[in-house]
């Protein structure tokens, strides 16, 4: 297998990064503006003052509850009879 040149690899990296940026920030913004249900949700988030970046942290009450629920689901999953 022939290895690619450094310039080709960097070019591929930047092209991929550009595509991801366009999908997230350009096409995503257009989608929110054109789909009425998504527009209503975005307006609700803005009016409520919800910081969407905080959803990754458990200091937001509802996320903390969801985290506890998800962990409990995995910790207390039925496993069937245990051999003695």
C-alpha positions in Angstrom: 0.0 0.0 0.0 1.4 3.4 -1.0 1.3 6.1 1.7 -0.2 9.5 0.9 1.9 12.6 0.9 1.8 14.9 3.9 0.1 17.7 1.8 -2.6 15.3 0.7 -3.3 14.2 4.3 -3.5 17.8 5.6 -5.7 18.8 2.7 -8.0 15.9 3.5 -8.1 16.9 7.1 -9.0 20.5 6.3 -11.6 19.5 3.7 -13.2 17.2 6.2 -13.2 19.9 8.9 -14.8 22.3 6.4 -17.5 19.8 5.6 -18.3 19.2 9.3 -18.4 23.0 9.9 -20.8 23.6 7.0 -23.1 20.8 8.1 -23.2 21.9 11.8 -23.3 25.7 11.5 -24.6 26.5 8.0 -27.0 23.6 7.1 -28.1 23.1 10.7 -29.0 26.8 11.1 -30.9 26.7 7.8 -32.8 23.6 8.9 -33.8 25.3 12.2 -35.1 28.3 10.3 -37.1 26.3 7.7 -38.7 23.6 9.9 -41.4 25.2 12.0 -41.2 22.7 14.8 -37.5 23.1 15.2 -37.9 26.9 15.1 -40.4 26.7 18.0 -38.0 24.6 20.0 -35.1 27.0 19.3 -37.2 30.0 20.3 -38.2 28.2 23.5 -34.6 27.5 24.4 -33.6 31.1 23.7 -36.6 32.5 25.7 -36.1 30.2 28.6 -32.4 31.1 28.9 -31.3 27.5 28.7 -27.6 27.2 28.2 -27.4 24.2 25.8 -23.7 23.7 26.5 -24.6 22.8 30.1 -26.3 19.6 29.1 -23.0 17.8 29.4 -22.7 18.6 33.1 -24.6 17.2 36.0 -24.9 20.5 37.8 -28.1 21.1 35.8 -30.8 19.4 37.8 -32.6 17.6 35.0 -29.4 16.2 33.6 -28.4 15.0 37.0 -31.7 13.1 37.3 -31.2 11.6 33.8 -27.7 10.5 34.7 -28.9 8.8 37.8 -31.7 7.1 35.9 -29.3 5.9 33.1 -26.8 4.6 35.6 -29.4 2.8 37.6 -30.7 1.1 34.5 -27.3 -0.5 33.8 -26.5 -1.2 37.4 -29.8 -2.9 38.2 -30.4 -4.7 34.9 -31.9 -8.2 35.5 -29.2 -10.8 34.8 -31.1 -14.0 35.3 -30.3 -16.7 37.8 -26.8 -16.7 39.2 -24.9 -19.9 39.5 -24.0 -20.9 43.1 
